[in-house]
Amino acid sequence: EQKPESPVAESETTVLPITPNSTNKRPLAIEMNGKTELTNSFRSLTEAACRLAYEKDRNSFAKLCENPNVNGDKHQYFASTSLGMSDPAMIGSGKNAIYVDVSKLAINNLYFLKKSLEELGYDLSAIKVSIDPNYSRKPREKK
């Protein structure tokens, strides 16, 4: 299987495990389960990580819907329906689809995504994220 070509030359791309602080950075790709998926935001990185985890083990991923360690008291991050989610992404298809609230998983430096992947048994240091070395966040305008 051929990996997609990175939009930035390999020598210019910073590759980090998913664990460090990624504030003020923009992801270009995630490498997980021996596959690479291009991304352009932390939302798309989160969706790609969930899709790759689902493809590896659909049954374990589906169990996240019932796991209290990755679902809050007031908010479901993983569910069989998108009701109540602010930014749902459908992972899988048909009756086996799982809805993931990707914006909620991506907040707080990917805290909920990391926690979910750990629940699935992933070694977070083995998941690689390519960061755009040319990206700098625009300064916020003072009000």
PyMOL commands that set and color helices and strands:
alter all, ss='L'
color gray80, all
select helices_A, chain A and resi 10-12+42-56+58-66+94-96+102-119+124-126
alter helices_A, ss='H'
color red, helices_A
select strands_A, chain A and resi 14-17+27-32+35-38+78-79+88-91+98-101+128-131
alter strands_A, ss='S'
color yellow, strands_A
deselect
rebuild
show_as cartoon
